[in-house]
């Protein structure tokens, strides 16, 4: 049985000669004690549940804070990794560009060297052609020498041949 505040306020006991009916008052007090006991037990249970829920809420808040801290730490690590990766990528690109520039420069230098060698070979060819033409010209002049000289050489050669046979 439940007794409300209104029930208490509206409760009327029968009257007897000496006052209220003792039996009704005792019965009502027993009922009221039961209701108060149940109410106190329910109140105690509710307080226990409230403590449990407050403890669970505290744990959830701690977890939430831990998760938030972890998330922030992770985000910072990700940001740091991105910065480091960007920096490293830039270094790799700079190094590759420097190597490419050096390779292109070596290629240009080698090309200039080859052009110089070609020019040197052209000069040598021209000198050789000039020397060869001079040599050919001098030999041609010797071939076209006057006949007496040639005859004299031929005569000497024939004498030499004769002397060799005689011996």
Number of C-alpha atoms within 10 A of each C-alpha: 7 11 13 11 8 8 10 11 8 9 9 11 14 11 11 9 6 7 9 13 14 14 11 14 14 11 12 16 12 12 15 17 12 15 16 15 12 13 13 12 12 12 13 12 12 12 12 12 12 12 12 12 12 12 12 12 12 12 12 12 12 12 12 12 12 12 12 12 12 12 12 12 12 12 12 12 12 12 12 12 12 12 12 12 12 12 12 12 12 12 12 12 12 12 12 12 12 12 12 12 12 12 12 12 12 12 12 12 12 12 12 12 12 12 12 12 12 12 12 12 12 12 12 12 12 12 12 12 12 12 12 12 12 12 12 12 12 12 12 11 11 11 11 10 11 10 10 9 10 14 11 11 12 12 12 12 12 12 12 11 11 11 10 9 8 6 5
